[in-house]
Amino acid sequence: MNPLLLYMIKVAFYLAALYLVFSFLLSRDTLYKRNRYFIILSIASAIILPFITIVTDNPVNLPIFGKTLSEVLISGSSRGSEAAGMWGIKFTLPQIMFFIYLSGILIFGSRLVTDLAELAVLISREKTTGSNIIRYHGFNTAGFSALGYIFISSKLSDEDAGEIIKHEQNHLDHHHFFDILFIEFVKVFQWFNPFIHMFNRSLRAVHEFQADEGCLNKGIPMVSYQQLLMNQLFRSKAFSITNSFSNPTLIKKRMIMMTKKRSKTMANLKLLMVLPVIAIVMIAFSSCGDKPKSAVSVTEEIAPPPPPPPPQGYSDKKVEAGSPVPADAPPPPPPFTVKNGDTTWYQVDEMPVFKGGDAEILKFIAKNTQYPDAAKKNGIQGRVIVSFVITENGKISNALINKGVSPEIDAEALRVVNSMPAFEKPGMMNGKPVPVWFMVPITFQLK
């Protein structure tokens, strides 16, 4: 998957989890300053946390199977996810998704730039020297604030305008516009995520609650203030990046919050619920790293079960004559397995030789492996590990799947391994040909 899309999906999950915490635990409290900071920090955290990945040990339960060949990569195009574009050009499903995502960025980004440009033009055309109050015509809204200025409709009476100016000045004093600008910028890149839009509505509501609280604390009578809100009920916003005094979707909530009993400081303890929520999401996106081992290959991570007794005549040539051996030293595991009286070796004096060497084995597998159509259609990909035995005659036998992906991919890997020609020379131990284990990883990957 495209790394940018993967990152944006992780951001979306963090936003969803943090919004649920806010919605269920915090949104009904009257601690507006805390709620505002929680929303801003939640969005910032959702942007940063995807860069942090918990790496966990996930050892693969594979026995030691002799010589491990280099990985073979089998690539294919997912037929079920292709679409023909203009002039016969084909696009894969990830490419189409990425194109749609970029189109959304262009649309939302253009709207943000347009709103900022219109505000800048309005300020340059209507501002007066020594005042941050701008009277405007033509917008169907009582007033709003942005970029350090208060915009008031010229249709309002001086009394109504005075109370709305006090309200909007509270927005400026708390620097609410920068919150809105930040969340609108995030919306450009997370436009597909419904939770960023929910956070946006919640943040605007908290701004209005905070500004209303400031007005009432300065002595404005609640009855007259609520009457002013009702008079502006059917107004609409002028710009998407501003706080509008007459936002009709918030007026009912604002009137409820004005009369609600103040939340106690102990309500802040609910913030502790954020920690387990973030931990759960981080674990969900954690990656599994192979547990390092010494003196074994990557695929040789789990020791085999207790070894059977060695065959008659076996001698451990790794121990040099005359070398001291500690009395309590455990015996080394034998480089073979015994099943039904037959011994198959992991390590021998001379390993089997394929005509042309190991590179020719990999070339044969890569050339003769076909990506299963069913796996393409269903978008299945992954790494399958096949072990097999080179017999005393150099032939392939006992091919089996040690780590599978899907029935059709596993079957194709077994088919191609079983179709390999005989080795030029078998493995030799103490001057005699013996069967030897081999292992090869084959990765099936869709373009």
MIMAR-265229 format. One record per residue (C-alpha): x negated, y negated, z negated; residue in three letters. Coordinates in steps of 0.001 Angstrom, whole numbers, plus 500000, padded with zeros to 6 digits. Example, Ala and Ser with C-alpha at 12.3 -4.5 7.8 and 13.67 -1.06 7.14 Angstrom:
residues 2
487700504500492200ALA;486330501060492860SER;
//
This chain:
residues 447
500000500000500000MET;498889496445500689ASN;497043495226497537PRO;498965491926497535LEU;502322493720497662LEU;501224496090494915LEU;500177493139492735TYR;503485491348493328MET;505416494493492400ILE;503501494712489119LYS;504245491034488425VAL;507925491738489099ALA;507994494556486535PHE;506355492406483868TYR;508825489579484561LEU;511737491999484288ALA;510553493430480960ALA;509848490021479406LEU;513111488547480619TYR;515051491376478989LEU;513322490542475699VAL;514298486887476080PHE;517866487603477154SER;518727490089474409PHE;516712488702471485LEU;515938485002471925LEU;518344483252474290SER;521096482669471688ARG;518772481060469144ASP;518623477271468773THR;514824477284468550LEU;514523475539471911TYR;510831474696471690LYS;509989478336470961ARG;512192479575473791ASN;510632477140476226ARG;507110478253475366TYR;508162481898475501PHE;509476481529479059ILE;506389479689480303ILE;503977482078478605LEU;505968485099479812SER;505647483977483429ILE;501952483198482988ALA;501398486584481323SER;503201488384484139ALA;500741486789486563ILE;497655487754484535ILE;498514491168483062LEU;498541493096486380PRO;494790492509486558PHE;494392494522483340ILE;494557498285483818THR;494350500878481063ILE;492125503721482227VAL;493006507069480669THR;491190510353480877ASP;493105512865482949ASN;490929515916483506PRO;491961518081486418VAL;492574521644485367ASN;490245523230487908LEU;487896526116487326PRO;484371526079488684ILE;484487527413492214PHE;480977527587493559GLY;479774525153496154LYS;481947522067496595THR;481905520564500069LEU;482358516897500858SER;485870515543501174GLU;487692515717504508VAL;490081512878505406LEU;493099513680507570ILE;495006510562508634SER;498342510233510354GLY;501079507708511110SER;504448508050509424SER;506845508499512314ARG;509853507969510130GLY;508622504545509074SER;507759503074512461GLU;509814500515514300ALA;509332499276517843ALA;508844495544518058GLY;508598493161520973MET;506672494291524062TRP;506708497895522772GLY;504446497172519766ILE;505108499550516852LYS;505134498446513240PHE;505008500676510188THR;507416500191507293LEU;504727498605505044PRO;503908496146507829GLN;507574495226508218ILE;507921494749504449MET;504824492557504381PHE;506166490460507257PHE;509499489969505441ILE;507622489037502264TYR;505540486427504080LEU;508685485042505711SER;510238484559502265GLY;507098482762501074ILE;507310480448504085LEU;510988479638503471ILE;510716478992499728PHE;507383477210500097GLY;508809474918502768SER;511769474049500555ARG;509463473183497635LEU;507262470970499801VAL;510337469296501335THR;511835468474497924ASP;508551466991496706LEU;508193464963499881ALA;511757463592499615GLU;511151462635495981LEU;507943460855496922ALA;509740458908499671VAL;512577457977497302LEU;510119456740494665ILE;508090454671497135SER;511266453113498583ARG;513283452377495434GLU;510854451878492533LYS;510523448476490898THR;507427447027489253THR;507121447653485512GLY;509972450167485273SER;510348453901485642ASN;514104453613486296ILE;515146454110489901ILE;518668453379491068ARG;519709455431494075TYR;522625455772496461HIS;523967458780498293GLY;523247461636495875PHE;526254463265494273ASN;524765463490490800THR;524743461235487739ALA;521021461303487127GLY;517840463337486984PHE;514162462944486171SER;510984463927488014ALA;507372462829488454LEU;507589460432485499GLY;510646458581486820TYR;514326458538485816ILE;516780458488488703PHE;520236457025487942ILE;523232456785490251SER;524203453204491075SER;527870454209490662LYS;527548454608486872LEU;528577451958484381SER;525851450404482270ASP;527105452243479150GLU;527103455675480803ASP;523799454948482514ALA;522245454033479142GLY;523144457374477541GLU;521994459364480574ILE;518712457442480591ILE;518168458464476957LYS;518839462077477949HIS;516464461991480886GLU;513797460218478831GLN;513795463272476563ASN;512985465381479627HIS;510058463087480422LEU;508828463042476811ASP;508697466851476788HIS;507117467027480286HIS;509869469328481512HIS;509180468521485148PHE;505848470332485007PHE;507638473453483721ASP;510026473291486659ILE;507183472721489119LEU;505314475728487729PHE;508273478094487905ILE;509220476875491398GLU;505682477627492538PHE;505934481154491115VAL;509306481555492830LYS;507616480965496170VAL;505657484210495728PHE;508257486124493690GLN;511307485063495707TRP;512447488694496059PHE;512519489235492288ASN;515894488399490682PRO;514272488035487259PHE;512235484964488238ILE;515487483286489278HIS;517026484284485936MET;514012482853484122PHE;514434479679486187ASN;518065479255485088ARG;517174480023481482SER;514330477515481462LEU;516547474761482879ARG;519153475567480231ALA;516560475347477444VAL;515432471983478852HIS;518973470650478704GLU;519533472004475188PHE;516304470354474040GLN;517181467006475675ALA;520720467120474229ASP;519309467811470774GLU;516998464809471115GLY;519894462512472047CYS;522057463671469144LEU;519147463310466727ASN;518785459675467829LYS;522327458889466717GLY;524443459286469828ILE;527921460448468668PRO;528558464046469700MET;532160463336470786VAL;531224460522473172SER;528238462501474467TYR;530407465525475210GLN;532973463266476872GLN;530241461943479145LEU;529346465518480067LEU;532962466301480903MET;533213463212483095ASN;530268464527485149GLN;531563468105485319LEU;532050468309489070PHE;528765466720490038ARG;525960468716491666SER;522177468677491684LYS;520209466488494050ALA;516945468440494138PHE;516117472026493188SER;512939470951491381ILE;514557468496488935THR;516618468642485764ASN;520043467245486605SER;522205465735483859PHE;525417466870485562SER;524551470481486404ASN;528057472004486237PRO;526866475553485492THR;525254474452482213LEU;527765472000480751ILE;529824474646478914LYS;526701476254477426LYS;525344472846476396ARG;528529471948474536MET;528460475320472739ILE;524819474961471718MET;525426471428470361MET;527830472771467730THR;526049476052467027LYS;524488476702463642LYS;520727476145463705ARG;518617479327463820SER;516303480039460923LYS;512535480242461181THR;512700483964460440MET;514168484403463923ALA;510609484003465227ASN;509846487513463978LEU;511742488816466987LYS;508744487764469084LEU;506929490828467762LEU;509076492946470090MET;507062491556472967VAL;504024493639472032LEU;505540497121472486PRO;507292495987475678VAL;504027494790477225ILE;502284497955476033ALA;504905500153477713ILE;504562498329481040VAL;500755498425480861MET;500798502160480193ILE;503209502648483088ALA;500664501012485394PHE;497650502694483781SER;495264504624485987SER;493888508050485321CYS;490127508324485432GLY;488312511601485648ASP;486664512525482387LYS;482908512475482997PRO;480980515673482555LYS;477296516340482730SER;475577518734485136ALA;478787519567487037VAL;480399518193490157SER;483495515992490087VAL;485770518935490659THR;484020521060488046GLU;485576519454484984GLU;487035522256482887ILE;484929525112481676ALA;486174528566482745PRO;487583531019480220PRO;485174533256478287PRO;483014535027480867PRO;483183538765481474PRO;480093540894480929PRO;477537540585483744PRO;477330543306486389PRO;474675545948486098GLN;471262544728487134GLY;472049541026486662TYR;469260538858485274SER;469315535135484486ASP;466472533709486619LYS;466966530208485147LYS;465134531244481947VAL;461425531264482515GLU;459386534015480978ALA;457827533007477672GLY;460218530057477080SER;461377529791473449PRO;465136530246472970VAL;466787529037469722PRO;468343531845467744ALA;471700530054467469ASP;471813528918471083ALA;475016530037472877PRO;474477532180475943PRO;474807530305479238PRO;477969531036481258PRO;477256533527484038PRO;477491532165487596PRO;480134534682488699PHE;483604536029488003THR;484688539654487756VAL;488189540677488805LYS;489366544245489294ASN;485754545358489114GLY;484677543032491980ASP;482106540329491292THR;482308536969493070THR;479486534486492563TRP;479397530740492024TYR;475645530375492401GLN;473297532698494229VAL;469688532798495345ASP;470687531911498903GLU;474037530244499629MET;476055531283502701PRO;475092529446505890VAL;477640528206508444PHE;476455527786512013LYS;475406524144512213GLY;475448523631508453GLY;478000522091506093ASP;478615519194508470ALA;480050521629511011GLU;482433523064508399ILE;483807519592507710LEU;483986518816511424LYS;485915522036512081PHE;488440521277509321ILE;488906517661510439ALA;489373518672514082LYS;491804521528513497ASN;493979520153510699THR;497339518711511752GLN;499292516320509559TYR;502647518091508959PRO;505584516280510579ASP;507763516777507500ALA;505126515121505310ALA;504882512197507757LYS;508634511746507816LYS;508878511730504011ASN;505773509585503523GLY;503931512310501582ILE;500173511966501182GLN;497535513069498710GLY;494466515198498009ARG;494631518992498189VAL;491763521168496963ILE;491248524609498532VAL;488928527296497216SER;487898530337499245PHE;485408533198499218VAL;482666533945501742ILE;482460537742501733THR;479381539938502138GLU;480160539923505882ASN;480396536110506050GLY;484185536123506541LYS;486754533905504815ILE;488986535524502180SER;491019534770499062ASN;491828531173500110ALA;494018529532497469LEU;495240526079496398ILE;493631524709493252ASN;495333521312493412LYS;498320520894495692GLY;500315518001497131VAL;503430519469498767SER;504399522855500247PRO;503904521751503857GLU;500539520045503226ILE;499286522937501076ASP;500278525412503788ALA;498419523446506462GLU;495270523281504327ALA;495357527043503761LEU;495984527667507456ARG;492985525702508638VAL;490646527212506013VAL;491745530742506894ASN;491160530001510588SER;487500529137510094MET;485019531389511950PRO;482736533686509997ALA;479619532249508412PHE;476332532934510157GLU;474731534300506970LYS;476401535528503762PRO;475242534607500268GLY;472299536594498919MET;471597537578495308MET;468587539719494356ASN;468123540452498047GLY;471668541755498550LYS;474673540094500268PRO;477370539076497772VAL;480704537218497948PRO;480459533508497022VAL;483067530928496044TRP;483402527691498060PHE;485670524696497482MET;486711521884499832VAL;488905518801499087PRO;491113517629501979ILE;492849514253501731THR;495997513623503774PHE;496539509906504183GLN;499135507995506185LEU;498116504907508103LYS;
//
